[in-house]
């Protein structure tokens, strides 16, 4: 059996503002942006690296979904972004006005900090120890 996680849906307020944030501030790659209807698009982004798992940006389609934007996990860290050079990427993120809610620390598993995306979702940013 060969399985893999392909996409993780991230509920957003607006496709274009989310694409701009992830591609311009976090240097993600826009993999696909396909119009499906007047209100729905299939938008996939991924980190700039060899990652195969994509975030599927899903615009909130109703009031209930809109309440989840920025808080899909009840305030816990939602996503984990690994890097091969923490300080290079951390400094670029700070220069791009990424808001860090927990400053960098050395943990037994690596260097880690926590940042918020444009909607407030929490991300662990990690350079794992080899």
C-alpha positions as CSV (number, residue, x, y, z in Angstrom):
1,X,0.0,0.0,0.0
2,X,1.3,3.5,-0.9
3,X,-0.6,6.4,0.5
4,X,0.3,10.1,1.0
5,X,-1.3,13.2,2.2
6,X,-2.0,15.3,-0.9
7,X,-3.8,18.5,0.2
8,X,-4.8,20.3,3.4
9,X,-7.8,22.6,3.1
10,X,-7.2,26.0,4.6
11,X,-10.4,28.2,4.9
12,X,-9.7,31.7,3.7
13,X,-11.7,35.0,3.3
14,X,-10.4,35.8,-0.1
15,X,-8.5,33.8,-2.7
16,X,-6.4,36.7,-4.0
17,X,-5.3,38.1,-0.7
18,X,-4.4,34.6,0.5
19,X,-2.4,33.9,-2.6
20,X,-0.6,37.2,-2.2
21,X,0.3,36.6,1.4
22,X,1.6,33.1,0.9
23,X,3.5,33.7,-2.3
24,X,4.9,37.2,-1.5
25,X,5.5,37.0,2.2
26,X,6.3,33.3,2.7
27,X,7.7,32.6,-0.8
28,X,5.3,29.7,-1.4
29,X,4.7,28.6,-5.0
30,X,1.3,28.9,-6.6
31,X,0.8,25.4,-8.0
32,X,-2.7,25.8,-9.5
33,X,-5.5,28.4,-9.7
34,X,-8.4,27.0,-11.6
35,X,-11.8,28.7,-11.8
36,X,-14.6,26.2,-11.0
37,X,-17.5,28.6,-10.9
38,X,-18.3,32.3,-10.3
39,X,-17.6,31.8,-6.6
40,X,-15.3,28.8,-6.3
41,X,-11.7,28.2,-7.4
42,X,-9.3,25.3,-7.0
43,X,-6.2,27.0,-5.5
44,X,-3.2,25.0,-4.4
45,X,0.0,26.5,-3.0
46,X,3.1,24.8,-1.5
47,X,6.4,25.7,0.2
48,X,9.3,26.6,-2.0
49,X,11.0,23.2,-1.8
50,X,10.4,19.6,-2.7
51,X,7.2,19.3,-0.7
52,X,4.5,17.3,-2.4
53,X,1.7,18.2,0.1
54,X,-0.2,21.4,-0.9
55,X,-2.4,23.7,0.9
56,X,-5.8,24.0,-0.8
57,X,-7.0,27.5,-0.3
58,X,-10.8,27.2,0.2
59,X,-12.8,30.4,0.3
60,X,-15.4,30.3,3.1
61,X,-18.7,29.6,1.3
62,X,-21.1,30.5,4.1
63,X,-21.3,32.2,7.6
64,X,-20.4,29.0,9.5
65,X,-17.3,28.4,7.4
66,X,-16.4,32.1,7.8
67,X,-16.3,31.7,11.6
68,X,-13.5,29.2,11.1
69,X,-11.2,31.5,9.1
70,X,-8.0,31.9,11.2
71,X,-9.1,29.5,13.9
72,X,-9.5,26.0,12.3
73,X,-7.9,24.3,15.3
74,X,-9.3,26.2,18.3
75,X,-6.2,28.3,18.9
76,X,-3.6,25.5,18.6
77,X,-0.8,25.5,16.2
78,X,-2.3,24.3,12.9
79,X,0.6,23.8,10.5
80,X,4.3,23.0,10.7
81,X,6.7,24.6,8.2
82,X,10.2,23.0,8.1
83,X,13.2,24.8,6.8
84,X,16.9,23.9,6.1
85,X,18.1,27.4,7.2
86,X,16.1,28.8,10.1
87,X,17.8,32.2,10.5
88,X,17.8,33.0,6.7
89,X,14.1,32.3,6.5
90,X,13.2,33.8,9.9
91,X,14.9,37.1,9.0
92,X,13.1,37.1,5.6
93,X,9.8,36.6,7.3
94,X,10.5,39.3,9.8
95,X,11.4,41.6,6.9
96,X,8.1,40.7,5.3
97,X,6.2,41.7,8.5
98,X,5.3,38.2,9.5
99,X,4.0,38.3,13.1
100,X,5.7,35.9,15.4
101,X,3.8,35.1,18.6
102,X,6.6,33.0,20.1
103,X,10.2,34.0,19.4
104,X,12.8,31.5,18.3
105,X,14.0,28.9,20.9
106,X,16.3,25.9,20.8
107,X,14.4,22.7,21.6
108,X,15.8,19.2,21.6
109,X,14.2,18.6,18.2
110,X,15.5,21.8,16.6
111,X,15.1,25.6,16.4
112,X,11.4,26.7,16.5
113,X,9.3,29.8,16.5
114,X,5.5,30.3,16.1
115,X,4.0,32.8,13.6
116,X,0.5,33.8,12.5
117,X,-0.6,33.8,8.9
118,X,-2.7,36.7,7.6
119,X,-5.9,35.3,9.3
120,X,-4.3,34.3,12.6
121,X,-3.7,30.6,12.1
122,X,-0.7,29.5,14.1
123,X,2.2,27.9,12.4
124,X,5.3,26.2,14.0
125,X,8.4,27.3,12.0
126,X,11.1,24.7,12.5
127,X,14.6,23.8,11.5
128,X,14.9,20.2,12.7
129,X,18.1,18.9,14.2
130,X,19.8,16.5,11.9
